[in-house]
């Protein structure tokens, strides 16, 4: 799918605030989280985590931009075979931006001769799981995992794709 006017590029210093805002907006719009996760204290904690990540990260972060506005972003933090983040602004979800970001990272991994790509999400995040499966990922694990940023247990899935 081609998204008209979409540009994928490396995050710059000027993008950091927008990256944090897109992240929290996307997180809050997700239907994956149960009401217990949406406690105001949890929301404030997660907002702070997005702000700190956007401000301080030095990992591989790319932004998706349309008409000069950041509409999504993705990151590869941690292991070189792992896509750690894909966040799309709620007003732009369902347009293929997430898939373009995933494919961008898969291309980077192929260039680096990574053998298997990995990604994870909340087990109830059906839309994200569908995107990842359309990109060739398959669920390899489902279970409970502690979220350090939210300070709660989450139902998670991990997906992998041979490259």
TILORO-471766 format. One record per residue (C-alpha): y, z, x; residue number from 0. Coordinates in pm, whole numbers, plus 50000, padded with zeros to 5 digits. Example, Ala and Ser with C-alpha at 12.3 -4.5 7.8 and 13.67 -1.06 7.14 Angstrom:
<mikols>
<Y=49550; Z=50780; X=51230; nr=0> .
<Y=49894; Z=50714; X=51367; nr=1> .
</mikols>
This chain:
<mikols>
<Y=50000; Z=50000; X=50000; nr=0> .
<Y=50343; Z=49908; X=50131; nr=1> .
<Y=50629; Z=50138; X=50040; nr=2> .
<Y=50953; Z=49941; X=50030; nr=3> .
<Y=51201; Z=50052; X=50293; nr=4> .
<Y=50970; Z=50318; X=50440; nr=5> .
<Y=51020; Z=50398; X=50807; nr=6> .
<Y=50786; Z=50627; X=51003; nr=7> .
<Y=50948; Z=50770; X=51315; nr=8> .
<Y=50945; Z=51073; X=51542; nr=9> .
<Y=51132; Z=51378; X=51416; nr=10> .
<Y=51468; Z=51433; X=51583; nr=11> .
<Y=51671; Z=51753; X=51618; nr=12> .
<Y=51889; Z=51637; X=51328; nr=13> .
<Y=51580; Z=51617; X=51101; nr=14> .
<Y=51462; Z=51975; X=51142; nr=15> .
<Y=51635; Z=52125; X=50836; nr=16> .
<Y=51521; Z=51839; X=50612; nr=17> .
<Y=51163; Z=51877; X=50736; nr=18> .
<Y=51165; Z=52245; X=50639; nr=19> .
<Y=51309; Z=52167; X=50295; nr=20> .
<Y=51060; Z=51890; X=50222; nr=21> .
<Y=50776; Z=52118; X=50328; nr=22> .
<Y=50867; Z=52404; X=50095; nr=23> .
<Y=50944; Z=52168; X=49805; nr=24> .
<Y=50607; Z=51997; X=49845; nr=25> .
<Y=50425; Z=52329; X=49876; nr=26> .
<Y=50593; Z=52473; X=49567; nr=27> .
<Y=50515; Z=52161; X=49363; nr=28> .
<Y=50142; Z=52177; X=49435; nr=29> .
<Y=49917; Z=52263; X=49146; nr=30> .
<Y=49654; Z=52380; X=49394; nr=31> .
<Y=49776; Z=52735; X=49420; nr=32> .
<Y=49680; Z=53007; X=49177; nr=33> .
<Y=49951; Z=53226; X=49026; nr=34> .
<Y=49869; Z=53510; X=49264; nr=35> .
<Y=49980; Z=53293; X=49556; nr=36> .
<Y=50317; Z=53227; X=49393; nr=37> .
<Y=50441; Z=53585; X=49417; nr=38> .
<Y=50810; Z=53580; X=49524; nr=39> .
<Y=50718; Z=53763; X=49845; nr=40> .
<Y=50460; Z=53496; X=49929; nr=41> .
<Y=50708; Z=53218; X=49849; nr=42> .
<Y=50972; Z=53375; X=50075; nr=43> .
<Y=50714; Z=53416; X=50352; nr=44> .
<Y=50606; Z=53051; X=50325; nr=45> .
<Y=50968; Z=52929; X=50311; nr=46> .
<Y=51033; Z=53121; X=50632; nr=47> .
<Y=50724; Z=52969; X=50795; nr=48> .
<Y=50842; Z=52615; X=50710; nr=49> .
<Y=51190; Z=52692; X=50846; nr=50> .
<Y=51053; Z=52836; X=51170; nr=51> .
<Y=50805; Z=52552; X=51215; nr=52> .
<Y=51073; Z=52287; X=51160; nr=53> .
<Y=51318; Z=52464; X=51390; nr=54> .
<Y=51083; Z=52553; X=51675; nr=55> .
<Y=50783; Z=52321; X=51687; nr=56> .
<Y=50727; Z=52094; X=51981; nr=57> .
<Y=50411; Z=51929; X=51845; nr=58> .
<Y=50381; Z=51567; X=51733; nr=59> .
<Y=50589; Z=51547; X=51411; nr=60> .
<Y=50681; Z=51224; X=51238; nr=61> .
<Y=50903; Z=51178; X=50937; nr=62> .
<Y=50883; Z=50929; X=50654; nr=63> .
<Y=51229; Z=50802; X=50573; nr=64> .
<Y=51359; Z=50581; X=50293; nr=65> .
<Y=51725; Z=50475; X=50289; nr=66> .
<Y=51815; Z=50741; X=50545; nr=67> .
<Y=51651; Z=51023; X=50347; nr=68> .
<Y=51346; Z=51213; X=50471; nr=69> .
<Y=51086; Z=51193; X=50193; nr=70> .
<Y=50788; Z=51330; X=50382; nr=71> .
<Y=50651; Z=51431; X=50717; nr=72> .
<Y=50332; Z=51495; X=50904; nr=73> .
<Y=50228; Z=51681; X=51216; nr=74> .
<Y=49951; Z=51710; X=51468; nr=75> .
<Y=49960; Z=52071; X=51585; nr=76> .
<Y=49669; Z=52221; X=51769; nr=77> .
<Y=49372; Z=52012; X=51876; nr=78> .
<Y=49427; Z=51640; X=51948; nr=79> .
<Y=49176; Z=51545; X=51676; nr=80> .
<Y=49351; Z=51742; X=51400; nr=81> .
<Y=49618; Z=51636; X=51150; nr=82> .
<Y=49771; Z=51972; X=51068; nr=83> .
<Y=50033; Z=51876; X=50809; nr=84> .
<Y=50112; Z=51610; X=50552; nr=85> .
<Y=50398; Z=51702; X=50316; nr=86> .
<Y=50563; Z=51464; X=50069; nr=87> .
<Y=50873; Z=51550; X=49867; nr=88> .
<Y=50769; Z=51590; X=49502; nr=89> .
<Y=51011; Z=51318; X=49392; nr=90> .
<Y=50828; Z=51069; X=49615; nr=91> .
<Y=50463; Z=51168; X=49570; nr=92> .
<Y=50213; Z=50914; X=49444; nr=93> .
<Y=50379; Z=50621; X=49620; nr=94> .
<Y=50147; Z=50593; X=49922; nr=95> .
<Y=50367; Z=50778; X=50171; nr=96> .
<Y=50098; Z=51034; X=50250; nr=97> .
<Y=49847; Z=50761; X=50321; nr=98> .
<Y=50091; Z=50584; X=50554; nr=99> .
<Y=50144; Z=50910; X=50746; nr=100> .
<Y=49769; Z=50973; X=50774; nr=101> .
<Y=49710; Z=50617; X=50894; nr=102> .
<Y=49987; Z=50660; X=51152; nr=103> .
<Y=49810; Z=50961; X=51299; nr=104> .
<Y=49470; Z=50789; X=51286; nr=105> .
<Y=49616; Z=50500; X=51487; nr=106> .
<Y=49751; Z=50749; X=51744; nr=107> .
<Y=49410; Z=50915; X=51768; nr=108> .
<Y=49231; Z=50582; X=51811; nr=109> .
<Y=49473; Z=50493; X=52092; nr=110> .
<Y=49389; Z=50825; X=52258; nr=111> .
<Y=49014; Z=50754; X=52218; nr=112> .
<Y=48959; Z=51049; X=51985; nr=113> .
<Y=48610; Z=51018; X=51835; nr=114> .
<Y=48655; Z=51210; X=51507; nr=115> .
<Y=48970; Z=51287; X=51307; nr=116> .
<Y=48995; Z=51616; X=51118; nr=117> .
<Y=49219; Z=51740; X=50839; nr=118> .
<Y=49212; Z=52034; X=50595; nr=119> .
<Y=49374; Z=52128; X=50264; nr=120> .
<Y=49344; Z=52366; X=49973; nr=121> .
<Y=49021; Z=52302; X=49782; nr=122> .
<Y=49216; Z=52255; X=49457; nr=123> .
<Y=49459; Z=52004; X=49609; nr=124> .
<Y=49280; Z=51715; X=49441; nr=125> .
<Y=49560; Z=51464; X=49508; nr=126> .
<Y=49556; Z=51528; X=49883; nr=127> .
<Y=49176; Z=51517; X=49894; nr=128> .
<Y=49182; Z=51180; X=49717; nr=129> .
<Y=49434; Z=51042; X=49968; nr=130> .
<Y=49223; Z=51161; X=50260; nr=131> .
<Y=48906; Z=51018; X=50107; nr=132> .
<Y=49081; Z=50683; X=50055; nr=133> .
<Y=49161; Z=50693; X=50426; nr=134> .
<Y=48789; Z=50731; X=50499; nr=135> .
<Y=48760; Z=51109; X=50536; nr=136> .
<Y=48464; Z=51300; X=50391; nr=137> .
<Y=48445; Z=51671; X=50305; nr=138> .
<Y=48234; Z=51852; X=50567; nr=139> .
<Y=48307; Z=52215; X=50474; nr=140> .
<Y=48437; Z=52415; X=50180; nr=141> .
<Y=48497; Z=52789; X=50182; nr=142> .
<Y=48742; Z=53073; X=50200; nr=143> .
<Y=48991; Z=53099; X=50485; nr=144> .
<Y=49269; Z=53347; X=50559; nr=145> .
<Y=49620; Z=53198; X=50548; nr=146> .
<Y=49830; Z=53366; X=50812; nr=147> .
<Y=50152; Z=53223; X=50668; nr=148> .
<Y=50080; Z=53333; X=50310; nr=149> .
<Y=49881; Z=53647; X=50400; nr=150> .
<Y=49617; Z=53564; X=50137; nr=151> .
<Y=49267; Z=53416; X=50122; nr=152> .
<Y=49262; Z=53047; X=50028; nr=153> .
<Y=48987; Z=52816; X=49912; nr=154> .
<Y=48992; Z=52538; X=50172; nr=155> .
<Y=48817; Z=52212; X=50247; nr=156> .
<Y=48786; Z=52043; X=50584; nr=157> .
<Y=48742; Z=51672; X=50605; nr=158> .
<Y=48642; Z=51446; X=50893; nr=159> .
<Y=48646; Z=51076; X=50969; nr=160> .
<Y=48468; Z=50902; X=51257; nr=161> .
<Y=48707; Z=50675; X=51445; nr=162> .
</mikols>
